[in-house]
Amino acid sequence: MRRSILEFLEESTAKYGDKIVFGDQDNVVTYNELSRLARTIGTNITDVIGDTRRRPIVVFIDRNIESLISFMGVVYSGNFYVPVDKLMPTARIESMFNTLNPVGVIMT
């Protein structure tokens, strides 16, 4: 049986809720916080783009916790994330946007 990343997250949240799931040099986040924040992002995405599903959403990443939380938020919205490094050359980013035609963009 195939399981989604959200099923793993929800099971882990139920089991390890107050344990740290991610940490970087500035912050840490628990499973409970990750789940709550990701659901909030997913809801906000749906509020902005409507009930669009299975479409790309670009997440400009900074290699931090916020990027990881945003990825899960996009998945909660029913779409898929495309991580894009903010430091990529502009021409490369434009090419990606032209190819993907994303329905949304998140800056972390």
Secondary structure, 3 states (H helix, E strand, C coil): CCCCHHHHHHHHHHHHCCCEEEECCCCEEEHHHHHHHHHHHHHHHHHHHCCCCCCEEEEEECCCHHHHHHHHHHHHCCCEEEEEECCCCHHHHHHHHHHHCCCEEEEC
